[in-house]
Amino acid sequence: MPDCRYSRTALVYLLPLALLIGSLFVGRYQTPVSAVVDESMKAFSSLIFGTPVSVSTSHTVLFNVRLPRILAALLVGAALSTAGVSFQGIFRNPLVSPYILGVGAGSGFGACLAILLWDSYLLIQLMAFAFGLLAMFLAISMSKASKGTGTLVFVLSGIIVSSIFTALTSLVKYVADPYNDLPAIVFWLMGSLADVRYGDLLYILLPMFVGALVLLFLRWRINILSLGDEEAKALGMNVEKMRLIIIVCATLMTSAAVSISGVIGWVGLVVPHIARMIVGPNYSRLLPMSMVIGASFMLLVDDLSRTIAATEIPLGILTSLVGAPLFAYLVRRGRMGWN
Amino acid sequence: MELMLKVKSLAFSYGNGPVFENVSFSLKKGEVMCILGPNGAGKSTLIKCIAGVLKPAAGSVSILGEDTASLGVRGIARLIGYVPQQNEVVFPFSVLDFVVMGRAPHLSMFASPCAEDMEIARESLAVVGLSDLAERPVSSLSGGQSQMVLIARALVQKPALLLLDEPTSHLDFGNQVLVLETVQRLASLGMSIVMNTHMPDHAFLVGSKAAALAEGRLVALGEVETVVTSKMMSSVYGVKVAVREIEDMKRKVCLPLQGR
């Protein structure tokens, strides 16, 4: 019986790969299987042997438009879910999202400011990333300066930082040029992967990789942090240090994700619950499972966003429309994997 | 006998007056110390100070001759197992996953428990008699079972000293006796135990020593017979208390008397 369950769990790990291949076919431009196989072989041989590639339309669609976007969706989904599940553990609350410390609001403001001032795609990404980290540092230093201890102070600091950056974002919107900048700001805030190119993936790969690697190594320790400060300390853990490391790693991943995709809600909240239903609450299995399901979920939603209507539907809208009912269903079924 | 624990002039304060001060006592291998006292006397705070969870304002705690201040949280957790009062677990870990968390002080920061650690966890569950529950979620356990699981987790730390904070509170009569029997059994295997308790009578059942904490200081310390007296208990708890010898059971009991 357990063997059967484990083999099924192992199958879930192949899901992102299967969806990656499947998603290559999805889109307005028709790509039959033979074309995908043919172009894949050509692209592969050019990658390995350096044979020149004849740039056909299907090659451009598959490998310069669809593939970078697919990879971005996988990375963003995995990052948001990993950060979400980690935050839920250290804040001992299954209703926490990756944006709890104001990272979403901070990144949003950074991006809006960049759109207003420079209108350069690279600068928008950099500012979003930097302001996400800045929001985290503000929240942490605010909680350090306060007399109280523990997770509640962190959460309150996050709320304060969030509302400040949300107000500043509104200010930027208010002064922005209503014909060019304002629509760009609004569109960015709703989240999209439509403009992602390979170069963008390079920027986010390092922070995501570092964050994911450290969290994967520390994942068993998140179990212990979830018992509360006193018990974790009695089990020999340096609670403050460990919590800080996990917050920094989760924020690195979140900021990197937000910098290319915009603020996408619900993924980091709902995916950990789905993962908990499959493998239970132990972070040794839960964290990798959240990563895999997050990647798959995001890719599926992105496929929807570029197919269900003639125009692109912003991702943030779709994740809410898909995520919220899914969450309601999980609550109704009472299969949340927590008390 | 080997001196296990030495608490010297220990004091603690949350910033507005001391919770307790000048608390000193020592404990040998295999001894059980019962700390008695009314609610709010600082019993739990004292236990947490010894466990290194709270930082004492003054004084020192040494275990096996080593000052815990120089051991660090990790070093302390290898020598002292702390069993909190009924805890609230947010995520319903399986009993085995929960118990194996006690291996944390023995594993390097990036490591996860291996098969050997799992085996130690299973052994500890067997010691408290809960082997059958290994795969159950901790959220589904009864009060008595959760208390035993917490004790099993502390045993997994392979400590020399066990600290129990009110292990019998919230438990029904039968489960109280089960927990006390477990305490006795562990002590007979050489474990030193410090235990807070609401019930002075528990000191007669398991204690080799007793101490009474009232208004922030130790008002009595020593053999159970000399601490749990009707006079001392009446003054500590502020109600009339009788201590009587039950002849055919060859032990003393401590009972409340009606009226003031």
Chai-1 contact restraints between the chains, C-beta under 6 A:
chainA,res_idxA,chainB,res_idxB,connection_type,confidence,min_distance_angstrom,max_distance_angstrom,comment,restraint_id
A,R92,B,V90,contact,1.0,0.0,6.0,A-B,restraint_1
A,F217,B,F110,contact,1.0,0.0,6.0,A-B,restraint_2
A,W220,B,S112,contact,1.0,0.0,6.0,A-B,restraint_3
A,I224,B,M101,contact,1.0,0.0,6.0,A-B,restraint_4
A,I224,B,A104,contact,1.0,0.0,6.0,A-B,restraint_5
A,S226,B,V90,contact,1.0,0.0,6.0,A-B,restraint_6
A,S226,B,F91,contact,1.0,0.0,6.0,A-B,restraint_7
A,E230,B,V53,contact,1.0,0.0,6.0,A-B,restraint_8
A,E231,B,P84,contact,1.0,0.0,6.0,A-B,restraint_9
A,K233,B,V53,contact,1.0,0.0,6.0,A-B,restraint_10
A,K233,B,V73,contact,1.0,0.0,6.0,A-B,restraint_11
A,A234,B,A51,contact,1.0,0.0,6.0,A-B,restraint_12
A,A234,B,V53,contact,1.0,0.0,6.0,A-B,restraint_13
A,A234,B,Y82,contact,1.0,0.0,6.0,A-B,restraint_14
A,L235,B,A77,contact,1.0,0.0,6.0,A-B,restraint_15
A,L235,B,A104,contact,1.0,0.0,6.0,A-B,restraint_16
A,G236,B,V73,contact,1.0,0.0,6.0,A-B,restraint_17
A,G236,B,R74,contact,1.0,0.0,6.0,A-B,restraint_18
A,G236,B,A77,contact,1.0,0.0,6.0,A-B,restraint_19
A,G236,B,A104,contact,1.0,0.0,6.0,A-B,restraint_20
A,G236,B,P105,contact,1.0,0.0,6.0,A-B,restraint_21
A,P281,B,F91,contact,1.0,0.0,6.0,A-B,restraint_22
A,P281,B,P92,contact,1.0,0.0,6.0,A-B,restraint_23
A,P281,B,F93,contact,1.0,0.0,6.0,A-B,restraint_24
A,N282,B,D97,contact,1.0,0.0,6.0,A-B,restraint_25
A,S284,B,S112,contact,1.0,0.0,6.0,A-B,restraint_26
A,W338,B,F91,contact,1.0,0.0,6.0,A-B,restraint_27
A,N339,B,S139,contact,1.0,0.0,6.0,A-B,restraint_28
